[in-house]
Amino acid sequence: MKTIDDIRKPVLAEFAIFERNFARALESETDVLNDIFEHILANRGKQLRPLLTLLSAQLCGKINDKTYSIATILEMLHTASLIHDDVVDSTSQRRGQQSVNDKWSNKIAVLSGDYLMATALKILVQMRNVRLQQMICILIQQLTKGEILELNYNSSMWIDENRYFDIIRLKTASLFSTCTESGAISVGATGYQATNLRKFGEELGLCFQLQDDILDWSEGEQLGKPTMNDIHDHKVTLPLIIALNRADEKERNKLMSRIENETINWELESDIKNCVLKYDGIRYAQKKIEEHKRKAKLLLTAFHPITPTYEALLDLLDFTTQRSF
């Protein structure tokens, strides 16, 4: 499997420009905001979304100032959503370091996330591109709706596979698809190219979230966050959904009652995980990843000839579905 550094090679110089632009966009006259953004920049993660934006743009044309702006906007919105998510989920760690809400406070975290969103929208307005403005506004709605649906469904713990996919399309895949489509639009791609890349981004985003949910059942500390974190937050993901659907009524109702009413301790964790393994919940989710991966690859075949950028997008798809962190 190629590393992220390998995948970045076709846009290495352009990615360096994006990073400078992003750091500059985070500069503030407020000391506490500067401290928070310095904390965020110290551990920026894989930055898949701006990479995806740049690769999609380069696949269709020449990366330009509009591309850099949209990559910055999308990474700001993603960062803001992570800060807000950590508040909602009472998370103390993000990418192996202290989360903003834990290091400062929930109030400061929420407001710093709001500041990032406002800054992103300011850059968007300056672009004077109605199509991209509409896309970003729709994206913000989708991200928020996805989080609300997840909280609402998880409050009752009853969720099915279709609802699960509705949620991850909104809260994860929508951002990936906006990255690919807006990257294409920024360089004047045809409608056919932009549509294909939007669909590719959605399939990639579904693969990403499915893999993330599988990794939550893994052993070890590679993730930079505790495993089985979702069940502690009463988030029911596909491996558990499938296991509960396959269990007999008595077993299912007993386990659901325990999850709803008991403290999630090591014993209950073990029983939940045993149920998932017994009914092949993880294997089912892995099969779903392969289905969406095949769809994503098929969508890329519309782009010819095969270039290093094309191959980098395929490598990014492999990285997303094979990563262990």
C-alpha positions in Angstrom: 0.0 0.0 0.0 1.3 3.5 -0.9 1.9 6.0 1.9 0.2 9.4 2.0 3.6 10.9 1.1 3.7 8.7 -2.1 0.1 9.7 -3.0 0.9 13.4 -2.6 3.8 13.3 -5.2 1.8 14.5 -8.2 0.7 17.6 -6.3 3.6 18.0 -3.9 4.4 21.6 -4.7 0.7 22.5 -4.8 0.1 20.9 -1.5 2.9 23.0 0.1 1.2 26.1 -1.2 -2.1 24.9 0.3 -0.5 24.3 3.7 1.0 27.9 3.7 -2.4 29.3 2.7 -4.2 27.3 5.4 -1.8 28.4 8.1 -2.1 32.0 7.0 -5.9 31.8 7.0 -5.8 30.6 10.7 -3.9 33.7 11.9 -5.8 35.8 14.3 -5.4 38.9 16.5 -6.7 37.0 19.5 -4.1 35.2 21.5 -6.3 32.3 22.6 -7.4 31.6 19.0 -3.8 31.6 17.9 -2.9 29.2 20.7 -5.8 26.9 19.6 -4.9 27.0 16.0 -1.2 26.4 16.8 -2.3 23.3 18.7 -4.4 22.1 15.7 -1.6 22.7 13.2 0.9 20.8 15.4 -1.0 17.6 14.6 -2.9 18.0 11.3 -3.6 14.4 10.6 -3.5 13.0 7.1 -5.2 16.0 5.4 -7.0 13.7 3.0 -9.6 16.2 2.0 -7.4 19.0 0.7 -5.3 16.3 -1.0 -8.4 14.9 -2.7 -9.4 18.4 -3.8 -6.0 19.1 -5.4 -5.8 15.7 -7.1 -9.4 16.1 -8.5 -8.6 19.5 -9.8 -5.3 18.4 -11.4 -7.1 15.4 -13.0 -9.3 17.9 -14.9 -7.1 20.9 -15.5 -4.5 23.2 -13.9 -4.7 24.0 -10.2 -5.2 27.7 -9.6 -6.0 30.2 -6.8 -9.7 29.1 -6.8 -8.6 25.5 -6.1 -6.4 26.6 -3.2 -9.2 28.7 -1.7 -11.7 25.8 -1.9 -9.2 23.4 -0.4 -8.7 25.8 2.5 -12.4 26.4 3.0 -13.1 22.6 3.1 -10.3 21.9 5.5 -11.5 24.7 7.8 -15.0 23.3 7.8 -13.7 19.8 8.4 -11.6 21.0 11.3 -14.5 23.0 12.8 -16.7 19.9 12.6 -14.1 17.8 14.5 -13.9 20.4 17.2 -17.7 20.5 17.5 -17.9 16.7 17.4 -15.4 16.4 20.3 -17.7 18.7 22.4 -20.8 16.7 21.5 -19.1 13.4 22.3 -17.1 14.6 25.3 -13.9 13.4 23.6 -10.6 14.1 25.4 -8.3 13.0 22.6 -8.0 13.9 18.9 -5.2 12.3 16.8 -3.3 11.3 19.9 -3.2 14.7 21.5 -5.5 16.5 23.9 -8.7 17.8 22.2 -9.5 21.5 22.1 -12.5 21.1 24.5 -10.4 19.2 27.0 -7.4 21.5 26.8 -9.5 24.7 27.1 -13.2 24.3 27.6 -16.4 23.3 25.8 -17.4 26.9 25.4 -14.1 27.9 23.9 -14.1 24.9 21.7 -17.6 25.6 20.3 -16.7 29.3 19.7 -13.4 28.4 18.0 -15.2 26.0 15.7 -17.7 28.8 14.9 -14.8 31.1 14.2 -13.3 28.7 11.7 -16.7 28.3 10.0 -17.1 32.0 9.7 -13.6 32.4 8.4 -14.3 29.7 5.8 -17.4 31.5 4.7 -15.6 34.8 4.4 -13.1 33.3 2.0 -16.0 31.7 0.1 -17.8 35.1 -0.3 -14.6 36.6 -1.7 -14.4 33.9 -4.4 -17.6 35.3 -6.0 -18.6 31.9 -7.4 -22.3 31.2 -6.9 -22.1 27.6 -7.8 -19.3 26.9 -5.2 -21.1 29.0 -2.6 -24.3 26.9 -3.1 -22.3 23.7 -2.8 -20.6 24.8 0.5 -23.9 25.9 2.0 -25.5 22.6 1.2 -22.5 20.8 2.6 -22.8 22.6 6.0 -26.5 21.6 6.1 -25.7 18.0 5.3 -22.9 17.8 7.9 -25.2 19.2 10.6 -28.2 17.1 9.6 -26.0 13.9 9.7 -24.9 14.7 13.2 -28.5 15.4 14.4 -29.8 12.2 12.8 -27.1 10.2 14.4 -27.8 11.6 17.8 -31.6 11.2 17.4 -31.3 7.5 16.2 -28.8 6.6 18.8 -30.9 7.9 21.6 -33.2 4.9 21.1 -30.4 2.6 20.0 -32.7 1.2 17.2 -31.1 1.8 13.9 -31.0 -0.3 10.7 -28.6 -0.5 7.8 -30.4 1.9 5.6 -30.5 4.6 8.3 -26.8 4.0 9.0 -25.9 4.7 5.4 -28.2 7.7 5.3 -26.2 9.1 8.2 -22.7 8.4 6.9 -23.6 9.8 3.5 -24.5 13.1 5.2 -21.8 13.3 7.9 -18.8 11.9 6.1 -19.3 11.1 2.4 -20.8 14.6 1.6 -17.5 16.3 2.5 -15.5 13.9 0.4 -17.8 14.3 -2.6 -17.7 18.1 -2.2 -13.9 18.0 -2.2 -13.8 16.1 -5.5 -16.6 18.0 -7.3 -15.5 21.4 -6.2 -11.9 20.6 -7.1 -13.0 19.7 -10.6 -15.2 22.8 -10.9 -12.4 25.1 -9.7 -10.4 24.3 -12.9 -13.4 24.5 -15.3 -14.1 20.7 -15.6 -17.0 19.6 -17.8 -20.3 18.7 -16.1 -19.6 15.0 -16.8 -16.2 15.1 -15.2 -17.5 17.0 -12.1 -20.4 14.6 -11.7 -18.2 11.5 -12.0 -15.8 12.9 -9.4 -18.6 13.8 -7.1 -19.8 10.2 -7.2 -16.3 8.9 -6.8 -15.8 11.2 -3.7 -19.0 9.8 -2.2 -18.0 6.2 -2.7 -14.6 7.0 -1.2 -16.2 8.8 1.7 -18.4 5.7 2.4 -15.4 3.5 2.3 -13.5 5.8 4.7 -16.3 5.8 7.3 -16.9 2.1 7.1 -13.2 1.5 7.6 -13.2 4.0 10.5 -16.1 2.0 12.1 -14.3 -1.3 11.6 -11.1 0.1 13.2 -13.1 1.1 16.3 -13.4 -2.7 17.0 -9.7 -3.3 16.6 -7.0 -3.9 19.2 -4.1 -1.6 19.9 -3.5 2.1 20.1 -2.6 3.0 16.5 -5.7 5.2 16.1 -4.7 7.9 18.5 -8.0 7.4 20.4 -9.5 4.7 22.5 -11.1 1.7 20.7 -14.8 0.8 21.1 -15.3 4.5 21.6 -18.5 4.5 19.5 -20.3 2.1 21.8 -19.4 4.3 24.8 -21.0 7.2 23.0 -24.0 4.9 22.2 -23.2 5.1 18.5 -24.4 1.9 16.7 -22.2 1.3 13.6 -22.6 -1.3 10.9 -20.7 -4.2 12.5 -23.0 -4.1 15.5 -26.2 -3.4 13.5 -25.6 -6.5 11.4 -24.8 -8.6 14.5 -27.9 -7.6 16.3 -30.1 -8.2 13.2 -28.6 -11.7 12.9 -29.0 -12.6 16.6 -32.2 -14.3 17.8 -34.7 -12.0 19.4 -33.9 -13.1 23.0 -30.2 -12.5 22.6 -30.7 -9.2 20.8 -33.1 -7.8 23.3 -30.9 -8.8 26.2 -27.9 -7.1 24.8 -29.7 -4.0 23.7 -31.2 -3.6 27.2 -27.8 -3.9 28.7 -26.3 -1.3 26.3 -29.1 1.1 27.1 -29.2 0.6 30.8 -25.8 -0.4 32.1 -22.5 1.3 32.4 -20.2 0.2 29.5 -17.5 -1.6 31.5 -15.0 -4.2 30.3 -17.4 -7.1 30.7 -20.1 -5.5 28.6 -17.6 -4.4 26.1 -16.4 -8.0 25.8 -20.0 -9.3 25.4 -20.8 -6.8 22.7 -17.6 -7.5 20.8 -18.2 -11.3 21.0 -21.6 -10.8 19.5 -20.1 -8.8 16.6 -17.5 -11.5 16.0 -20.0 -14.3 16.4 -22.3 -12.9 13.7 -19.6 -11.7 11.3 -20.5 -8.0 11.7 -16.9 -6.9 10.8 -16.7 -9.2 7.8 -20.0 -7.9 6.5 -18.8 -4.3 6.8 -15.6 -5.3 5.0 -17.7 -6.7 2.1 -19.5 -3.4 1.9 -16.2 -1.6 1.6 -15.3 -3.8 -1.3 -18.6 -3.0 -3.0 -18.2 0.7 -2.7 -14.5 0.5 -3.7 -15.5 -1.3 -6.9 -18.0 1.5 -7.7 -15.4 4.2 -7.1 -12.8 2.5 -9.4 -15.4 2.2 -12.1 -16.2 5.9 -11.9 -12.5 6.8 -12.5 -12.3 4.8 -15.7 -14.1 7.8 -17.4 -10.8 9.7 -17.1 -8.2 9.0 -19.8 -5.3 8.7 -20.4 -4.0 7.2 -17.2 -1.7 9.7 -15.5 0.2 9.9 -12.2 -2.7 11.9 -10.8 -5.2 9.2 -11.8 -3.1 6.6 -10.2 -2.7 8.7 -7.0 -6.5 8.8 -6.7 -6.7 5.0 -7.0 -3.9 4.8 -4.4 -5.8 7.1 -2.1 -8.8 4.7 -2.4 -6.6 1.8 -1.5 -5.1 3.7 1.4 -8.5 4.7 2.7 -9.8 1.1 2.7 -6.6 -0.6 4.0 -5.4 1.8 6.6 -4.9 0.6 10.2 -5.0 4.0 11.8 
